[in-house]
Amino acid sequence: MSGAAGCQGGGERGPRWRRPWRLLALGLLSASSVLAAAPGAGAMSKEEKRRLGSQVLEMFDHAYSNYMEHAYPADELMPLTCRGRVRGQEPSRGDVDDALGKFSLTLIDTLDTLVVLNKTKEFEEAVKKVIKDVNLDNDIVVSVFETNIRVLGGLLGGHSVAIMLKEKGEHMQWYNGELLHMAKELGYKLLPAFNTTSGLPYPRVNLKFGVRHPEARTGTETDTCTACAGTLILEFAALSRFTGTSIFEEYARKALDFIWEKRQRSSNLVGVTINIHTGDWVRKDSGVGAGIDSYYEYLLKAYVLLGDDSFLERFNTHYDAIMRYISQPPLLLDVHIHKPMLNARTWMDSLLAFFPGLQVLKGDIRPAIETHEMLYQVIKKHNFLPEAFTTDFRVHWAQHPLRPEFAESTYFLYKATGDPYYLEVGKTLIENLNKYARVPCGFAAMKDVRTGSHEDRMDSFFLAEMFKYLYLLFADKEDMIFDIEDYIFTTEAHLLPLWLSTTNQTISKKNTTTEYTELDDSNFDWTCPNTQILFPNDPMFAQSIREPLKNVVDKSCPRGISRAEESLGSGPKPPLRARDFMASNPEHLEILKKMGVSLIHLKDGRVQLVQHAVQAASSLDAEDGLRFMQEMIELSSQQQKEQQLPPRAVQIVSHPFFGRVVLTAGPAQFGMDLSKHKSGTRGFVVTIKPYNGCSEITNPEAVKEKIALMQRGQCMFAEKARNIQKAGAIGGIVIDDNEGSSSDTAPLFQMAGDGKNTDDITIPMLFLFNKEGNIILDAIREYEAVEVLLSDKAKDRATIFKDLEMENMDQKLSENDSHKQNSEEASSASQDVVAVSEEPEGESSDVTDPDSLSPAHAESDSVSISDQDSYTPGTDEASTPEPACMQGDNQPQEQKMETESNSKVNWDNKVQPMESILADWNEDIEAFEMMEKDEL
């Protein structure tokens, strides 16, 4: 996210633009000079500012030159291995790689930064390289959001400063709008994503084939984040204003209009994720961080750039709701859009660090100072801002990919207050980057801020934003070759000229806001304020707000080690987090014991957690135990909401089953997504050696081109999958090692990954409980060659019969049936879709309610929590109806298929011979033909 240099668009192009409307122009610079010169304010000397500015330039040169030397034309630099990151040549990182499109991302993203840093010669060379080398017609699926803000924004920002330099007459005299032509080409390539009834774009698009084309490999998504759909208006409107082609601005406005209409009317909040077809909110939590952040930013900045009052009215309506519900100074906590007084989670993500900068643009300085100071205290404790941290300022997600949002807010707060304190904050950021992130080939992201370990990535936004804001923080007006106040910053800190507000106005301004809500005049307080009123004549103004927050982190998160881990004799350690807990780890069990948490092993294989505060080693340990239990609840509900996968099917298709046996299987969070491969995976099953699959497979000849059977336990699911995939298996089935477990009585099990990147696993993996798994094992013992179909749902028998040879069909039906009867039976079977797991005894099994699905947190055990004694649920709404069980405390609802079979055989009799099973089927063949069509 980035701030803006102005508060109201309008006026004429260039220097003749109406300066009195600026929020961060002359008024703030005057306030800055007054405060900076105040006695006792600790002003930084000009020499020190100049030294730090020069240091920023040197750091940029280090990063940029290494990218150009070791990575270009690749999208990004891998600074640890000194090479470029090319999509498809490196292991996939999932959604993160959607920003990469083989279009020299980092160079395009850095274009206008070169000009801000007065590197006009390098800029001219870079523009020539982009024009000559970059291809936008690649057969690759990219994120619409990332491509818009980084590539389209980068091209437009480069064009903006290119024409500015050309007008000055010293540089870029050869330039003829080539970057704008490329931007327009890219804009047209993004337009197919908007082919939805709602106007909200698909989250991804193929640069060459669009969305609906057979070769596009995208277009099946149904959800997108609010920020993804609502962060388009600046770039698309600028493209329309630059080119005179209105369609881009029209599409972006339609998306914003739709989100506004779908806001929760009672709270005026929006959710994180929305269905692009129906407009239903998929994730109903709301905050100012990841998933929503730049939607709010672009509402205010669309007003600044385009001068459309409706955008300002919408922003102020949302802002009032944010300050009413989400803002809990100095914290910004997510809430539920339908119950905004209820917190949705107990941690914050680092992307909300942009919000103080946006509040400066809004003119609400006090909360901006408070939140920024809280974030700075977290940085001073960990050197960087963790990707997420709890309300008591402990690390929740330890990564830090060198995000620029905090530096951005620091710059705007300095512009607003003139307080030299923010120069010292910027100095700290520079020192930490050089001390902890700098490596020989650039700057490396932090894999864990607690340990200082690195990750082999340097995202393009680091060059596009971080150095831009740090340089501007220390630069004086005479250091700049152009007036930065004539531009607005996009969320990627790209520069768009404010004179666009009066250029090619092809969109009629219809105020739709007041049709839905009555706006209080107070909503407009402090928007484009008089700076003489906003900033009192008190040089200690900002300091007086910061002072109470000076020790907020240390007070909430003591550095002492009087915790359970101290008693283990291993020195100070962070408290055990729910996401790190493994029931098979003895050290974890000992820590739980010290926290007063005990484990109860249930018959169905789950582990129940119960806390008794009186049994904790100390009051601090009891507090950690309570926090651990609350985290476990939050983790469970979050995973159930965000990572739910529907049940899958294992269908036995070989003789004598012919697809009539369908076993309900648990899915995996890795490997082939069977819902996207309608034909499924079909093959003969084989038991692997070793049976647990935790080491190299010793019978690879037997496993090759087969579906591997293995037992649960002793290692992570992903490790088993990798071992069988290496042996040549085309799929895998994990059978529960808990004797007697069954999908009839236990919630469906979902296999989780191992905490690492699992994109290398490409085969499908399914989980069967013990009783269902024994059906396949018994079939192997009886018939040896058993073929199964792994799919998202059961296939009708006609489809299965179609794939088999007619002579095999004769052998697989009962000897009492004639060949003619067999043909008729196969014909009638074409009208029948098997919908349930049909046990050999003729009993229809239950279809597990998808809501009971839950991911495994550790491979060997799943975890449930008992609401007993001192345990009290937190404010998480999701934890209220389901206070504790990660796999569901109650049995799932059952959906039984009615049949005419009255044969009910006890499942405990597992030794029923196959001849008896066939006899049961022959007796009930007519019943099967009369079954209603259904799905698994």
Summary of the structure (lengths in Angstrom):
residues: 936
radius of gyration: 30.9
end to end distance: 44.7
largest distance: 105.7
contacts: 3327
relative contact order: 0.09
helix: 44%
strand: 14%
